[in-house]
Amino acid sequence: MKKISLLLVFVLACLPNLLVAQSGFTLWQVPSQVNTIGNSYVFQTDKGRVVVMDGGVKEETLFLRGFLAALGNEVEAWIVSHPHGDHIGALTQILKEPKELKINKIYHSRFSEDLLRCEETSDKDAFEFYEALDASGIEVVNLTEPGLTEKIDGLNFKMLGVTNEEIRTNPYNNSSMVIRVWDNKKSIVFLGDAGIECGDKVLNGPYRKDLDCDYLQVSHHGQRGCSERFYKTIKFKACLWPTPTWVWNNDQGKGTNTGNLETFETRRWMDEIGIKEHHVSCLEGLFKLD
Ligand SMILES: [Fe+2]
C-alpha cells in the first residue's frame, strides 16, 4: 500500500512535465566570436540530431567545431543560404579539413559561373567553397526551385526561395535561400541576406503564407535587406538579429548612428509594427530557443 502511495505521489509530481509537449527542436543563434557580420544557427532535434545553417566566418571555425563537438560531432543536414564569406567561411574550412566532424548532407542552391562572377569581391570565397564542396564527397542537395520540404525527427524545413539567377542587382544577397523551419511549438523564417527583390519575389509567389511565422531572422544582419513593405506585410512575433555591435549601433567608430548603415531604419520599422521581442546576437550572446 505504501509503495502504491509513493508511486502515486511520483506520478502526480511528474504530471506537469508530462503534459507539456516536448518541442521538436532546440535552436541556438550563435553570436559572432569576432564581432563581425556573420550568420550561424545550430539546431538539435528532439532525437538529438544536429542541423546547421551557414556557420559564420572563417575565423570562427574553431569555435564552431567545438560547439558541434559538444553535440556529438555529426551534422545530419547543413543548409547554406548563399556563398558569401560570412556565411560559408567556417564551413569551407571544415570541408577542407573535417577532422572528427561528420556531415551527412548539405543543402544549397548553387550559383551559375555567370552569377558567381557578378561580384568580384565575393567570388574568391564562393569559388573556394564550391571547390571544397565538390571535393568533399558529401551528399549534396542542389535546389533549383523552391518548395522542397524535409523532416528530420521533430524538425521540419521548407525552402521558400532559391537562387535567383535573373536578379543582377545586389546579386549574391538576392540569391539567398529563404527557409522556413518549424516544429509543433514554433516557426522561424530565415531570410539569409535577402535583398528587396529576393524578399518581394517570395512575398509575391506561391509560398507567401509560409512567410508568416513566430520568429523572423531579420535579413542581411538587420539592414539593407528586405523592403519595408515586406516586413509590414508578413506577420511575425519576434526578431532574430544575427548582428554585430557596430551594425546594431550603426557605429563605425564615430558614435551611435553615425555610420552609413541603415539598421536604425529597420529597427524603427519593427517598432512601428509593434514587435517587442528581439534577440540581438551582439547584445544577448548565445540565444537558445526550445
Ligand atoms: Fe551576410
Boltz pocket constraint, residues with backbone or C-beta under 6 A from the ligand:
constraints:
  - pocket:
      binder: B
      contacts: [[A, 37], [A, 38], [A, 39], [A, 84], [A, 86], [A, 87], [A, 193], [A, 220], [A, 221]]
      max_distance: 6.0
